[in-house]
Amino acid sequence: QVQLVESGGGLVQAGGSLRLSCAASGSILSFSIMGWYRQAPGKQRELVATIRRDSNTAYVDSVKGRFTISRDNAKNTVYLQMNSLKPEDTAVYYCNAFPPPLRFPEVWGQGTQVTVSS
């Protein structure tokens, strides 16, 4: 079973930047599309960005122009570069396939906390 470990979160001031990493125990090429998700306190988990095997990307409107998703297939790692961070970006960030495989809920990692102060 593929396992995903997120890292790179932390506390940052508004306008700052963070680079998140998602390391997979297996080949990320097993998934056609990988995605970054986030869940803020009291809110539903939402999709933030996706990246295809060929590096084609897509973003939710709220982060478009500020976040960049990328992947290194050789390192089995997906990244999320976050610039111009806003307090509303505060959430626990997760990576997983898109769409997330409901039959394998154990694939979800612990996530990495991103806190943006105003």
LINFEN-V208729 format. One record per residue. N is the residue number from 0. NEAR is the number of other C-alpha atoms within 12 Angstrom. Layout:
N_NEAR ; N_NEAR
This chain:
0_16 ; 1_24 ; 2_27 ; 3_33 ; 4_30 ; 5_35 ; 6_27 ; 7_27 ; 8_31 ; 9_26 ; 10_24 ; 11_25 ; 12_21 ; 13_21 ; 14_19 ; 15_24 ; 16_26 ; 17_33 ; 18_29 ; 19_35 ; 20_33 ; 21_42 ; 22_33 ; 23_33 ; 24_19 ; 25_20 ; 26_25 ; 27_33 ; 28_25 ; 29_20 ; 30_26 ; 31_22 ; 32_29 ; 33_44 ; 34_44 ; 35_49 ; 36_38 ; 37_36 ; 38_26 ; 39_24 ; 40_17 ; 41_10 ; 42_12 ; 43_12 ; 44_19 ; 45_29 ; 46_29 ; 47_35 ; 48_40 ; 49_38 ; 50_35 ; 51_26 ; 52_26 ; 53_17 ; 54_22 ; 55_18 ; 56_25 ; 57_25 ; 58_24 ; 59_21 ; 60_13 ; 61_18 ; 62_28 ; 63_20 ; 64_17 ; 65_25 ; 66_31 ; 67_32 ; 68_37 ; 69_33 ; 70_34 ; 71_24 ; 72_25 ; 73_14 ; 74_18 ; 75_26 ; 76_33 ; 77_43 ; 78_37 ; 79_41 ; 80_28 ; 81_35 ; 82_24 ; 83_25 ; 84_31 ; 85_26 ; 86_19 ; 87_23 ; 88_38 ; 89_29 ; 90_31 ; 91_35 ; 92_42 ; 93_43 ; 94_48 ; 95_45 ; 96_36 ; 97_28 ; 98_23 ; 99_25 ; 100_20 ; 101_12 ; 102_10 ; 103_15 ; 104_17 ; 105_16 ; 106_25 ; 107_31 ; 108_26 ; 109_22 ; 110_31 ; 111_32 ; 112_27 ; 113_37 ; 114_29 ; 115_27 ; 116_18 ; 117_16
